[in-house]
Amino acid sequence: MDGRKQRKALTAAESAVKALGRGDGVAAVRAAATATELDQIGAYSGLSRSVADAAGDLDAAGSVRKASWQVLADTVGPGPLSALIAEIAG
């Protein structure tokens, strides 16, 4: 496993979450796809789907629903990314 590649996957996943927080669904979906592509251990296997669903909230209502934030947090599991989700989701 290439640790640098996995770190880039985490950085891309963080970018996806931050993009959702600022209301940029397109950037979020792109970043999630990058995270999934770089992920070597399956940590972000469901990320693209969860981010796409949350981006759909943005398109439909202008914000991400609490339920979508929760699904996203469940998808990534415990750790720094879920803490970032909690911080952004409020």
C-alpha positions in Angstrom: 0.0 0.0 0.0 1.2 3.5 -0.9 0.6 5.6 2.2 0.9 8.9 0.2 -1.9 7.7 -2.1 -4.1 6.8 0.8 -3.4 10.2 2.4 -4.4 11.9 -0.9 -7.7 9.9 -0.7 -8.3 11.3 2.8 -7.6 14.8 1.6 -10.0 14.4 -1.3 -12.7 13.0 1.0 -12.2 16.0 3.3 -12.5 18.3 0.3 -15.8 16.6 -0.6 -17.2 17.2 2.8 -16.0 20.8 2.9 -17.5 21.4 -0.6 -20.9 20.2 0.7 -20.6 22.5 3.6 -20.1 25.5 1.4 -22.9 24.4 -0.9 -20.9 23.3 -3.9 -22.3 19.9 -4.9 -20.4 19.6 -8.1 -17.1 20.0 -6.4 -18.2 17.6 -3.7 -19.1 14.9 -6.2 -15.8 15.4 -8.0 -13.7 15.2 -4.9 -15.6 12.1 -3.6 -14.9 10.4 -6.9 -11.2 11.2 -6.5 -11.2 9.9 -3.0 -12.8 6.6 -4.1 -10.3 6.3 -7.0 -7.3 6.8 -4.8 -8.6 4.7 -1.8 -6.6 1.5 -1.5 -8.2 0.0 1.6 -11.9 0.5 0.9 -12.3 3.2 3.5 -14.3 5.4 1.1 -16.1 2.7 -0.9 -19.6 4.3 -0.2 -18.4 7.9 -0.2 -19.4 8.8 -3.8 -22.9 7.6 -3.3 -23.4 9.4 0.0 -21.9 12.6 -1.3 -24.0 12.4 -4.5 -27.2 12.0 -2.4 -26.2 15.0 -0.2 -25.4 17.0 -3.4 -28.9 16.2 -4.5 -30.2 17.8 -1.3 -28.3 20.9 -2.3 -29.9 20.9 -5.7 -33.4 20.3 -4.4 -33.4 22.4 -1.2 -30.3 24.5 -1.2 -28.8 22.7 1.9 -27.9 19.3 3.0 -30.5 17.6 5.2 -29.5 16.4 8.6 -30.3 12.8 7.6 -27.9 13.0 4.7 -25.1 14.3 6.9 -25.8 11.3 9.2 -25.6 8.9 6.3 -22.4 10.4 5.2 -20.9 10.1 8.8 -22.1 6.5 8.9 -20.5 5.8 5.6 -17.0 7.0 6.6 -17.2 5.6 10.2 -15.4 6.9 13.2 -12.3 9.1 12.8 -11.2 12.5 11.7 -13.5 12.6 8.7 -16.6 11.9 10.8 -15.5 14.7 13.2 -15.2 17.1 10.2 -18.7 16.1 9.1 -20.1 16.7 12.6 -18.4 20.1 12.7 -19.7 21.2 9.3 -23.2 19.7 9.8 -23.5 21.5 13.1 
